[in-house]
Amino acid sequence: GAGDLSSALSRLLSALASPLELGGSFHRGIGLGGACDYAGVNSAFQRLCARESNPHAAEASNLVRQVVLCVFAELGPAHVRWGGGTNGSGRDAASSSDATPLATGEESLAEGEEGGEEGLVAMQVEGDTEAVMSNAQVDRIPFNWAAVLLAALLPLMADTLPRDSNGICVIPHRHRMEKQRANDDAMYLTSSGRLAYRTNKVCDNCQKRILDAHFFHCSEGCDIDFCEDCQSKLREVFESFFAHTADEADKERRYQQLVWVISITECVAAQILRQTPEDRTRLAHEFAFEWPTALFGRLVRVVTDVINAKVVHVQDVKDIQSDQRFWYTVGLLQFLYSANALPCQTKIVDGSADSRGPKVEYTSFILDGINKCEPISEWQRWREHPSAKVPDMLAISRFELTVDFCSFLTHNNLVPVSFRRVCLLCDIWEQIQLEVVTGMGRVIPLQIEVRRDPPRLLEDLLSNFGGMSDGQLRRPLRVTFEGEEGAGMGVLREFFQVALRSFLDSSGPLQLFNFNEQLRTYWFNDGADNPMAFRACGVLLGQAVLNSILVPNIFPSVFYERLLHDLESPYARPLGLDDVAKVSRETAMSLHRILEYAEDDIGTVFGGLDFAPLLLPEDFRLSQSTKHVYVDAYVSWFFHGRIAAQLTPLSEGFRAIVGSSSLLQRMIGAVQLEQIVCGASVPVDIPAIRRGSAHEGWAEDEQEYLALFWDVVESFSDQEKIQFIVFVTASCRVPLRGWQDLQMVVQKNGTGDERLPSAHTCFCQLLLPRYTSRETLAACLRTAIANSEGFGLK
């Protein structure tokens, strides 16, 4: 029974119930001098709470949850500094019921019910919760108490929240979502002939405009809307989450487990952030150097899951600061981010000068749930305090919530690059609207007509762009091909394909760039003398960003570093020998030989070097004491003086379109800029592409054939999947919000085994015939994609 189990676990529960005892328990050795066996603690609780190994796992887990809740109740809200001062209502934040780390009463997220803050963190705590620890008792708690507690609780916290089809944790909105119908007078036909409605609504889950007749809106007036598709998918997620519960009581228990995970994460965040800087730093070192890497990665995942689940609900209230628990959890993630970086400050113990890397990849901290937030609101909030920065979570003497901290874009290191890209466009669009508007208040697009033939297309581009000022160029581009009626986004994508191919053609009349066969990238031809063409190329890259067109990843990453240098970005870093290797391995190896040569005759051995372009003193001589000076000077010349005539006009053209963005100058690093221009490079996820795809021209009884098609594509090798994506889209880069945002259209293209699949890459459209067998389907697909050239680049 429960009593017998409680008795059997009495020593364990006693340790959990006492932060003083827990901080001194579970050591590998005898006494407090040894390190805590975090892996052992985690493994023991994993076995205790695993139903496969313990028939009483459910009861044991429940006991652990209750004990931990009581611990935080005893620690007391008065010891949590909820932002200091008042909470906006005039009451002291520490004494406000909205500021306590644990609410009372039992809450449900069922339709129509609410209560407490966000209806999320309230839990029923059994036993005496009035015995709050004194300040003296709290101050005696060992600094590593939270590390031991989290190692023990991770089995109960990890992977417990429902996830949507993209793997992002979600929780139900706290109010019932009511079905709404758009007004009939809002109906119109799109350019493709589809019936649509001007609802002036954006779905808070997929961030797409709601164009359907029906959508869902919060019954209590919260600023949250879902399109029919997302409402249906979210309902399926929550139904699946509770599908394996035996009865209503079991369903309620699972719901309480969900609430418990969020509540405990928020409470742990508050307790860690209330520590002194010294104890916070010691705790961070415990996570960085004593915790196993896999365990630390799971903890980061738990915290990001909780934030992702709540983020859209936090933004959908008028006062984004009101959920203080949420922002303390964000503070916890920033604390873990700082802990994660500590190994970078230590040297590898092998005699080399290299530093260690972070404990886990920095991408583990990215909050993909932010993509569901409204970019314009966040950009406007950031614009009010663009210089805001996250405080040093280890050094700050007292952590307090501020207006600056309670803004997603302040947390630049946690924001997905896709969200930054949209905010960047908001920033640029404001500049456009200020500069170029008609009397009706509408932006006038930059309309050009070009000939399709590449050499003549370049002539037309130079003619159009050459006489325009930056303000005239900083407008959305609209392109038509001479003698053709086609217009719109598909034509624009095709234009970028043809234009970029023309600029990079080394056999053409301009010869602006050289192709490196070994690295498969393009770099400036330092002999090219055509500043107008380089400026037009920069304008083209900027217009690709403005028009949400991803271009191929054809330049080395150092290209984007140089663009940041010209933008005078604080994220621009000094360039070194490793960067030279990204452009020319041969040059980098030659410079490396100079640094490695240890003999005194270095000046003679490398006597043929030309010092003139490097701006070194006239009497400069290469020696052991000056070889580093020479290499540094060469690297600087290689990336600046050598290509100044080519890079300067290209950079000017790029800045003409996006350079006015203060967000770009303050928040975007080289990696993010490359992803904004080119998209990311991640393995092709066929199931995600399938979820976001559309099927046109197929009968109801052909759904089985479509399932067969997706099964064939999923069976392709990794290289074949890349070829398939290039065949359909002309690019192998993932859309910024993930493969599910590719929006591929699979259209039926007749029947017969004699024809091959084809594609309209400008529209991300696959024209697929109906074949007689799976084998023929697979063979024809492989033949088609093998001959694909994408953008036609090398």
C-alpha positions in Angstrom: 0.0 0.0 0.0 0.9 3.7 -0.1 1.8 3.7 3.5 4.2 0.7 3.2 5.8 2.3 0.2 6.2 5.6 2.0 7.8 3.8 4.9 10.2 1.9 2.6 11.2 5.2 0.9 11.3 7.1 4.2 15.1 7.8 4.1 15.0 8.8 0.5 12.0 11.1 0.9 13.5 12.6 4.0 16.6 13.6 2.0 14.4 15.1 -0.7 12.4 17.0 1.8 15.4 18.6 3.4 17.5 20.9 1.1 20.1 21.0 3.9 20.4 17.2 3.9 20.0 16.8 0.1 23.0 19.1 -0.6 25.2 16.8 1.5 23.9 13.5 0.2 24.8 11.1 -2.7 28.5 11.7 -2.7 30.8 9.2 -4.3 33.2 9.2 -1.4 32.8 9.5 2.4 32.0 12.9 3.8 31.3 16.2 2.0 34.7 16.4 0.3 33.8 14.1 -2.6 31.9 15.1 -5.7 28.3 14.2 -5.9 27.4 11.1 -8.0 24.9 12.9 -10.2 24.7 10.1 -12.7 24.1 7.6 -9.9 21.4 9.8 -8.4 19.7 10.1 -11.8 20.0 6.4 -12.5 18.5 5.4 -9.1 15.5 7.7 -9.5 15.1 6.5 -13.1 14.7 2.9 -11.9 12.4 4.0 -9.0 10.0 5.8 -11.4 10.2 3.3 -14.3 7.1 1.1 -14.6 9.1 -1.5 -16.4 11.4 -2.1 -13.4 9.2 -1.1 -10.5 5.6 -2.2 -10.1 5.0 0.6 -7.6 6.5 3.3 -9.9 3.3 5.3 -10.2 2.9 5.5 -6.4 6.6 6.3 -5.9 6.6 9.0 -8.5 3.6 10.6 -6.8 5.2 10.6 -3.4 8.3 12.2 -4.8 6.2 14.9 -6.5 4.3 15.7 -3.3 7.5 15.9 -1.2 9.2 18.3 -3.7 6.1 20.5 -3.8 6.1 20.7 0.0 9.8 21.7 -0.1 9.1 24.7 -2.3 6.1 25.6 -0.2 8.4 25.6 2.9 11.0 27.7 1.2 8.3 30.3 0.9 7.4 33.0 -1.6 8.9 35.7 0.6 12.4 34.5 -0.2 11.9 34.8 -4.0 12.7 38.2 -5.3 10.1 38.5 -7.9 11.6 41.4 -9.8 11.8 43.7 -6.8 9.5 46.6 -6.1 6.0 46.2 -7.3 4.4 44.0 -9.8 2.6 46.7 -11.7 -0.5 46.6 -9.5 1.0 48.7 -6.7 1.5 45.7 -4.4 4.9 44.4 -3.3 5.9 41.7 -5.7 7.1 39.3 -3.1 3.9 39.5 -1.2 1.6 39.4 -4.2 -0.4 36.3 -4.8 0.5 36.6 -8.4 4.2 36.5 -7.5 4.2 33.4 -5.3 6.2 30.5 -6.7 3.3 28.1 -5.9 -0.4 28.8 -6.0 -3.0 26.9 -4.0 -6.1 25.1 -5.2 -6.5 22.6 -8.0 -6.7 24.0 -11.5 -7.7 22.6 -14.9 -7.1 23.6 -18.4 -10.4 22.1 -19.5 -12.6 24.2 -21.6 -14.2 27.1 -19.8 -12.2 26.8 -16.5 -9.5 29.0 -15.3 -8.0 30.4 -12.1 -4.6 31.2 -10.6 -1.9 32.6 -12.9 -2.3 31.3 -16.4 -4.2 28.3 -15.0 -1.0 26.4 -15.1 1.1 26.3 -12.0 -1.5 25.7 -9.3 -1.2 22.3 -7.6 -2.7 20.7 -4.5 -0.1 20.4 -1.8 -0.9 17.9 0.9 0.4 18.4 4.5 1.5 21.4 6.4 2.6 24.3 4.1 2.6 27.0 6.7 6.0 26.1 8.1 8.1 28.5 6.0 11.9 28.4 6.5 13.5 31.3 8.1 16.1 33.5 6.3 18.9 31.8 8.3 17.7 28.3 7.3 17.5 29.3 3.7 21.0 30.8 3.8 22.4 27.5 5.1 21.2 25.5 2.1 24.2 24.1 0.2 24.8 25.7 -3.1 24.6 22.4 -5.0 21.2 21.5 -3.6 19.4 22.4 -6.8 21.9 20.3 -8.9 21.2 17.2 -6.8 17.5 17.8 -6.8 17.4 18.2 -10.6 19.5 15.1 -11.1 16.9 13.2 -9.1 13.8 14.8 -10.7 14.9 14.6 -14.4 13.2 11.2 -14.9 9.9 12.8 -13.8 10.4 15.9 -15.9 11.9 14.9 -19.2 9.6 14.3 -22.2 6.4 14.7 -20.2 4.8 17.6 -22.1 2.7 17.0 -25.3 4.4 17.9 -28.6 3.0 19.1 -31.9 3.9 17.6 -35.3 7.1 19.8 -35.4 8.3 18.4 -32.0 7.6 21.7 -30.1 5.9 21.3 -26.7 2.4 22.8 -26.4 -0.2 23.1 -23.7 -3.9 23.9 -24.1 -5.1 27.5 -24.0 -6.6 28.2 -20.6 -10.0 29.2 -22.1 -12.3 27.5 -24.5 -11.7 28.2 -28.2 -14.9 29.2 -30.0 -15.5 28.6 -33.7 -16.0 31.8 -35.7 -17.2 32.5 -39.2 -15.9 35.3 -41.4 -18.4 37.7 -42.9 -19.6 36.9 -46.4 -18.6 40.4 -47.6 -15.0 39.5 -46.7 -15.0 36.8 -49.4 -12.8 37.2 -52.5 -11.0 35.1 -55.2 -7.2 34.7 -55.1 -5.1 35.0 -58.2 -5.2 31.2 -58.4 -9.0 31.1 -58.3 -9.2 29.9 -54.7 -12.0 31.2 -52.5 -10.7 33.1 -49.5 -11.8 35.5 -46.8 -10.2 38.7 -45.4 -10.4 37.9 -41.7 -7.6 40.2 -40.7 -6.5 37.4 -38.5 -3.2 35.5 -38.2 -3.0 32.0 -36.7 -1.1 32.0 -33.4 0.2 28.5 -34.1 1.4 28.6 -37.7 1.7 32.4 -38.0 -0.1 32.4 -41.4 -2.9 34.6 -42.4 -6.3 33.0 -41.8 -8.1 32.9 -45.2 -10.7 30.3 -44.5 -14.3 30.9 -43.7 -14.0 29.4 -40.2 -11.4 29.9 -37.5 -11.2 29.7 -33.7 -11.0 32.6 -31.2 -10.6 32.6 -27.4 -14.0 32.7 -25.8 -12.8 35.1 -23.1 -11.4 37.6 -25.5 -7.7 36.7 -25.3 -5.8 37.8 -28.4 -5.4 34.3 -29.7 -6.7 32.8 -32.9 -6.2 29.4 -34.6 -7.0 28.5 -38.2 -9.1 25.4 -38.6 -6.2 23.2 -39.6 -4.1 24.1 -36.5 -7.1 23.8 -34.2 -7.7 20.3 -35.5 -4.0 19.3 -35.2 -3.7 20.7 -31.7 -6.9 18.8 -30.7 -5.3 15.6 -32.1 -2.1 16.3 -30.1 -3.9 16.6 -26.8 -6.3 13.7 -27.5 -3.2 11.5 -28.3 -1.5 12.8 -25.2 -4.3 11.5 -23.0 -5.2 8.5 -25.1 -3.5 5.9 -23.0 -5.1 6.9 -19.7 -7.4 4.2 -18.2 -10.1 6.5 -16.8 -10.9 10.1 -15.9 -8.9 9.8 -12.7 -5.9 8.5 -14.6 -6.4 11.3 -17.1 -6.4 13.9 -14.2 -3.2 12.4 -12.8 -1.5 12.8 -16.1 -2.7 16.3 -16.4 -1.4 17.0 -12.8 2.0 15.6 -13.9 2.1 18.1 -16.8 1.3 20.9 -14.4 3.8 19.7 -11.9 6.7 19.8 -14.4 5.9 23.4 -15.3 5.5 24.4 -11.7 8.6 22.7 -10.4 10.7 24.2 -13.3 9.5 27.6 -12.4 10.2 27.1 -8.7 13.7 25.8 -9.3 14.3 28.8 -11.5 13.3 31.2 -8.8 15.4 29.5 -6.1 18.6 29.4 -8.3 18.3 33.0 -9.4 17.8 34.2 -5.8 21.3 32.8 -4.9 24.3 35.0 -4.3 26.6 35.5 -7.3 29.2 33.3 -5.6 26.8 30.4 -5.1 25.3 30.8 -8.6 28.8 30.6 -10.1 29.7 27.6 -8.0 26.4 25.9 -9.1 27.2 26.8 -12.7 30.6 25.1 -12.4 28.8 22.0 -10.9 26.6 21.8 -14.0 29.5 22.5 -16.4 32.2 20.2 -15.0 30.5 17.7 -12.7 27.2 16.9 -14.4 27.4 14.3 -17.2 27.0 15.9 -20.6 23.9 13.8 -21.5 22.3 14.7 -18.2 22.9 18.4 -18.7 21.5 18.2 -22.3 18.3 16.6 -20.9 18.0 19.4 -18.3 18.3 22.1 -21.0 15.7 20.2 -23.0 13.3 20.2 -20.0 13.6 24.0 -19.6 13.3 24.8 -23.3 10.2 22.5 -23.4 8.5 24.4 -20.6 9.3 27.8 -22.2 8.2 26.6 -25.6 4.9 25.3 -24.2 4.1 28.6 -22.5 5.6 31.2 -24.9 2.6 31.8 -27.2 0.2 32.0 -24.1 2.5 34.6 -22.5 2.6 36.8 -25.6 -1.2 36.7 -26.0 -1.8 38.9 -22.9 -1.6 42.6 -23.0 1.1 42.8 -20.3 3.8 40.4 -21.4 5.6 40.9 -18.0 2.6 39.6 -16.0 3.7 36.0 -16.0 6.8 36.5 -13.8 7.3 32.7 -13.4 7.7 32.4 -17.1 10.5 35.0 -17.2 12.2 33.5 -14.3 12.3 30.3 -16.3 13.8 32.2 -19.2 16.4 33.5 -16.7 17.1 29.9 -15.7 17.8 29.0 -19.3 20.2 31.9 -19.6 21.9 30.7 -16.4 22.3 27.3 -18.0 23.6 29.0 -21.2 26.3 30.7 -19.1 27.2 27.4 -17.4 27.4 25.7 -20.8 30.0 28.3 -22.0 32.3 27.8 -19.0 34.3 24.9 -20.6 35.2 27.3 -23.4 37.3 29.2 -20.9 39.4 26.2 -20.1 42.3 24.8 -22.1 42.5 21.2 -23.4 44.9 19.2 -21.3 47.2 18.0 -24.1 49.7 20.8 -24.2 47.9 22.7 -27.0 46.7 26.2 -26.8 43.2 25.2 -27.9 40.2 25.8 -25.7 37.4 23.3 -25.0 34.1 23.8 -26.7 30.7 24.3 -24.9 29.3 21.4 -22.9 26.4 21.0 -25.4 25.7 22.7 -28.7 24.4 26.2 -28.4 21.6 25.3 -30.8 20.2 23.2 -27.9 19.1 26.5 -26.3 17.1 27.8 -29.3 13.4 28.3 -28.4 11.6 27.3 -31.6 8.3 28.1 -29.9 9.1 31.8 -30.4 8.3 31.2 -34.1 4.6 31.1 -33.0 4.8 34.7 -31.6 3.8 37.8 -33.5 7.0 39.3 -35.0 5.7 42.8 -35.3 4.8 43.1 -31.7 8.2 41.7 -30.6 10.0 44.0 -33.0 8.1 47.0 -31.7 8.9 46.0 -28.1 12.6 45.6 -28.9 12.6 49.0 -30.8 11.8 50.7 -27.5 15.0 49.5 -25.9 17.3 48.3 -28.8 20.4 48.3 -26.6 19.0 45.9 -24.0 21.2 43.0 -23.1 20.8 40.0 -20.9 22.7 40.5 -17.7 25.6 38.3 -16.8 23.6 35.6 -15.0 26.7 34.5 -12.9 28.0 37.9 -11.9 24.8 40.0 -11.4 24.5 40.8 -7.7 20.7 40.6 -7.6 18.5 39.3 -10.4 15.4 41.3 -11.1 12.9 41.3 -13.8 12.9 44.4 -15.9 11.1 45.7 -18.9 14.2 45.0 -21.0 14.5 41.5 -19.8 10.8 40.7 -20.5 11.2 40.9 -24.3 12.0 37.9 -26.5 14.4 39.7 -28.8 16.5 40.8 -25.8 17.4 37.1 -25.6 19.2 37.1 -28.9 21.0 33.9 -28.2 17.7 32.0 -27.7 15.7 33.3 -30.6 15.4 31.2 -33.8 17.0 32.8 -36.9 13.7 32.4 -38.7 12.0 34.7 -36.2 14.9 37.2 -36.4 14.6 37.2 -40.2 10.9 38.2 -40.0 11.7 40.9 -37.4 14.5 42.1 -39.7 12.0 42.5 -42.5 9.7 44.4 -40.1 12.6 46.8 -39.5 13.4 47.2 -43.2 9.7 47.7 -44.1 9.4 50.5 -41.7 12.2 52.3 -43.4 10.6 51.7 -46.8 7.2 53.0 -45.7 8.9 56.1 -44.3 10.8 56.8 -47.6 8.6 55.7 -50.5 4.8 56.0 -50.1 2.1 57.2 -52.4 -0.7 59.5 -51.4 -2.8 56.4 -50.6 -0.1 55.2 -48.2 0.9 52.2 -50.2 4.5 51.2 -51.0 5.3 51.5 -54.7 7.1 48.3 -55.8 10.3 48.4 -57.8 9.0 47.2 -61.2 11.5 46.1 -63.8 11.3 44.2 -67.1 14.3 42.0 -68.2 15.2 39.9 -71.1 15.6 36.2 -70.3 18.9 35.6 -72.1 21.6 35.8 -69.3 24.0 38.4 -70.9 21.1 40.7 -71.8 19.5 40.1 -68.4 22.7 41.5 -66.8 22.6 44.5 -69.2 19.0 45.2 -68.1 19.8 44.8 -64.4 22.8 47.2 -64.6 20.7 49.7 -66.6 17.8 49.5 -64.0 19.9 49.5 -60.8 22.7 51.7 -62.0 20.8 55.0 -61.9 18.8 54.4 -58.7 19.5 55.8 -55.3 19.5 53.6 -52.2 16.0 54.8 -51.3 14.7 53.9 -54.8 16.2 50.5 -54.6 14.9 49.8 -51.1 11.5 48.6 -52.4 10.0 45.2 -53.0 11.0 43.9 -56.4 8.5 43.0 -59.1 9.9 41.4 -62.2 8.5 40.4 -65.6 10.4 38.8 -68.5 10.2 40.6 -71.8 7.4 39.2 -74.0 5.9 37.1 -71.3 2.7 37.6 -69.4 3.7 35.7 -66.2 4.1 37.7 -63.0 4.1 37.0 -59.2 6.2 35.1 -56.7 7.0 32.2 -59.1 8.4 34.5 -61.7 10.4 36.4 -59.1 12.0 33.1 -57.9 12.9 32.2 -61.5 14.4 35.7 -62.0 16.7 35.2 -59.0 17.8 31.9 -60.3 18.7 33.2 -63.8 20.2 36.5 -62.5 22.4 34.8 -59.9 23.6 32.2 -62.4 24.5 35.1 -64.7 26.5 37.0 -62.1 28.5 33.8 -61.2 29.2 32.6 -64.8 33.0 32.7 -65.0 32.8 32.2 -68.8 30.5 35.2 -69.3 31.4 38.8 -70.1 31.8 40.0 -66.5 33.8 37.3 -64.8 33.2 38.7 -61.3 33.9 35.6 -59.3 36.2 32.6 -59.4 35.0 29.1 -58.5 37.0 26.9 -56.2 36.6 23.3 -57.3 38.0 22.0 -54.1 35.8 24.0 -51.7 32.9 24.3 -54.2 32.4 28.0 -53.4 32.8 31.3 -55.2 35.1 34.1 -54.3 35.9 37.5 -55.7 38.0 37.8 -58.9 40.4 40.4 -57.7 41.2 41.3 -61.3 37.5 42.2 -62.1 37.0 46.0 -62.5 33.2 46.5 -62.7 31.9 48.3 -59.6 28.5 48.8 -61.1 28.1 45.0 -61.6 29.3 44.2 -58.1 26.9 46.8 -56.7 24.0 45.2 -58.7 25.0 41.8 -57.3 24.9 43.2 -53.7 21.5 44.7 -54.5 20.3 41.3 -55.7 21.3 39.6 -52.5 19.6 42.3 -50.4 16.5 42.0 -52.5 16.5 38.3 -51.9 16.3 38.9 -48.2 13.6 41.6 -48.7 11.5 39.3 -50.9 12.0 36.2 -48.7 13.9 34.3 -51.5 16.6 31.9 -50.3 19.7 31.8 -52.5 22.2 28.9 -52.8 24.9 28.7 -50.3 27.7 29.5 -52.8 29.9 31.8 -50.8 32.2 30.8 -47.9 31.0 31.8 -44.4 33.7 34.4 -44.2 31.9 36.3 -46.9 29.2 37.1 -44.4 31.8 38.1 -41.8 33.1 40.7 -44.2 29.6 42.0 -44.8 29.2 42.4 -41.0 32.5 44.3 -40.9 31.2 46.8 -43.4 28.0 47.1 -41.3 30.1 47.9 -38.3 28.3 45.2 -36.4 29.4 44.4 -32.8 29.2 40.7 -33.8 31.9 41.1 -36.5 35.0 39.2 -35.4 38.6 39.6 -36.4 39.6 37.3 -39.3 42.4 34.9 -39.1 44.3 32.1 -40.8 41.3 29.7 -40.5 39.2 32.1 -42.4 41.7 32.2 -45.2 41.5 28.4 -45.5 37.7 28.8 -46.2 38.6 30.7 -49.3 42.0 29.1 -50.4 43.5 26.2 -48.6 46.7 26.5 -50.6 47.2 30.1 -49.4 46.4 29.2 -45.8 48.9 26.2 -45.9 51.6 28.5 -47.2 51.1 31.0 -44.4 51.0 28.1 -41.9 54.4 26.9 -43.1 55.8 30.3 -42.4 54.5 30.2 -38.8 55.8 26.6 -38.3 59.3 27.2 -39.7 61.6 27.5 -36.7 65.1 28.1 -38.3 66.9 31.4 -38.4 67.2 31.4 -42.2 63.4 32.0 -42.5 64.0 35.3 -44.4 66.1 33.4 -46.9 63.8 30.4 -47.3 60.8 32.6 -47.8 62.7 35.5 -49.4 60.5 35.7 -52.5 57.6 37.2 -50.5 56.1 40.5 -51.7 55.7 42.9 -48.8 54.5 45.9 -50.8 50.7 45.3 -50.7 50.7 44.6 -47.0 51.4 48.1 -45.8 54.4 47.0 -43.8 57.4 49.3 -43.1 59.8 49.7 -46.0 62.6 48.2 -44.0 60.5 45.2 -42.9 62.4 41.9 -42.8 60.9 38.4 -42.2 62.4 36.8 -39.2 61.3 34.5 -36.3 60.3 37.6 -34.3 58.3 39.2 -37.2 56.7 36.2 -38.9 53.4 36.6 -37.0 53.3 40.3 -37.9 53.7 39.3 -41.6 51.0 36.6 -41.5 48.6 39.0 -39.7 49.3 41.7 -42.3 48.7 39.2 -45.1 45.4 38.0 -43.7 44.3 41.6 -43.3 45.3 42.4 -46.9 43.7 39.2 -48.2 40.3 40.1 -46.9 40.4 43.9 -47.2 42.9 45.6 -49.6 43.1 42.7 -52.1 39.4 42.6 -52.8 38.4 46.2 -51.9 37.6 47.1 -55.5 35.1 44.2 -55.7 33.7 43.8 -52.1 33.2 47.5 -51.4 30.5 48.1 -54.2 28.9 44.7 -53.5 28.6 45.6 -49.8 27.2 49.0 -50.7 24.6 47.4 -52.8 23.6 45.0 -50.0 23.5 47.8 -47.4 21.3 49.8 -49.8 18.5 47.3 -49.2 19.0 46.0 -45.6 21.7 48.3 -44.1 19.2 50.7 -42.6 18.0 48.0 -40.1 19.3 48.7 -36.6 18.2 45.1 -35.8 20.6 43.7 -38.4 23.4 45.8 -36.9 22.8 44.9 -33.3 21.4 41.3 -33.3 22.7 39.3 -36.3 25.9 37.4 -36.4 27.7 35.9 -39.4 26.1 32.5 -38.9 22.6 34.0 -38.6 23.2 36.3 -41.6 24.2 33.4 -43.8 21.1 31.5 -42.7 18.9 34.5 -43.4 20.3 34.8 -46.9 20.6 31.1 -47.7 18.6 29.1 -45.2 20.1 26.4 -43.0 21.7 23.1 -43.9 20.1 20.3 -42.1 19.2 16.7 -43.1 16.1 16.4 -45.3 13.1 15.5 -43.2 10.6 13.9 -45.6 7.8 13.3 -43.0 8.0 17.1 -42.2 7.8 18.0 -45.9 4.9 15.7 -46.3 3.0 17.3 -43.4 3.3 20.7 -45.1 2.6 19.6 -48.6 -0.5 19.9 -50.8 -1.8 17.5 -53.4 -3.6 18.7 -56.5 -5.4 16.9 -59.3 -5.6 13.5 -57.5 -8.9 11.6 -57.0 -10.0 10.3 -53.6 -9.2 6.7 -54.6 -5.6 7.8 -55.5 -4.6 8.6 -51.9 -3.0 5.2 -51.6 -0.8 6.0 -54.6 0.3 9.2 -53.0 1.1 7.4 -49.8 3.2 5.0 -51.9 5.0 8.0 -53.5 6.0 9.4 -50.1 7.1 6.0 -48.9 9.4 5.7 -51.9 10.9 9.2 -51.3 11.4 8.4 -47.6 13.3 5.2 -48.6 15.9 7.3 -50.6 19.4 7.6 -49.4 20.4 10.9 -47.8 22.1 12.0 -51.0 19.0 11.1 -53.1 16.8 13.1 -50.7 19.0 16.1 -51.3 18.8 15.6 -55.1 15.0 15.3 -54.8 14.8 18.6 -52.9 17.1 20.3 -55.5 14.9 18.9 -58.3 11.7 20.4 -56.8 13.0 23.7 -55.4 16.4 24.3 -57.1 18.0 24.6 -53.6 19.1 22.1 -51.0 18.6 24.5 -48.1 15.9 24.1 -45.5 13.3 26.9 -45.1 14.0 29.0 -42.0 11.1 27.6 -40.1 11.9 24.0 -41.0 11.2 21.5 -43.7 7.5 21.5 -42.9 7.4 25.1 -44.3 8.6 24.0 -47.8 5.0 23.9 -48.9 5.6 21.6 -51.8 2.7 20.9 -54.2 2.5 17.4 -55.7 0.3 17.7 -58.8 -0.9 14.8 -61.0 0.6 14.9 -64.5 -1.2 12.2 -66.4 -0.6 8.4 -66.4 1.9 6.2 -68.2 5.3 4.6 -67.5 7.0 6.3 -70.5 7.1 9.8 -69.0 9.4 11.2 -66.2 8.4 13.4 -63.3 9.1 17.1 -63.8 9.0 20.2 -61.6 8.3 23.9 -61.6 11.0 25.0 -59.1 9.7 28.5 -59.0 6.5 27.2 -57.5 7.9 24.3 -55.5 5.7 22.1 -57.6 6.3 18.4 -58.5 4.5 17.1 -61.6 4.1 13.5 -60.9 2.6 10.9 -63.4 0.6 7.9 -62.2 2.8 4.8 -62.7 1.8 1.2 -62.8 4.1 0.0 -60.0 6.2 1.0 -57.1 9.3 -0.1 -58.9 8.6 2.1 -61.9 7.7 5.1 -59.7 11.0 4.7 -57.8 13.1 4.2 -61.0 11.5 7.2 -62.8 12.0 9.5 -59.7 15.7 8.5 -59.5 16.2 9.1 -63.2 14.6 12.5 -63.0 16.5 13.8 -59.9 19.8 12.5 -61.1 19.7 14.9 -64.0 18.7 17.9 -61.8 21.0 21.0 -61.7 19.1 23.2 -59.3 20.2 26.8 -59.8 22.6 25.6 -62.5 25.6 26.5 -60.3 28.7 24.4 -60.1 
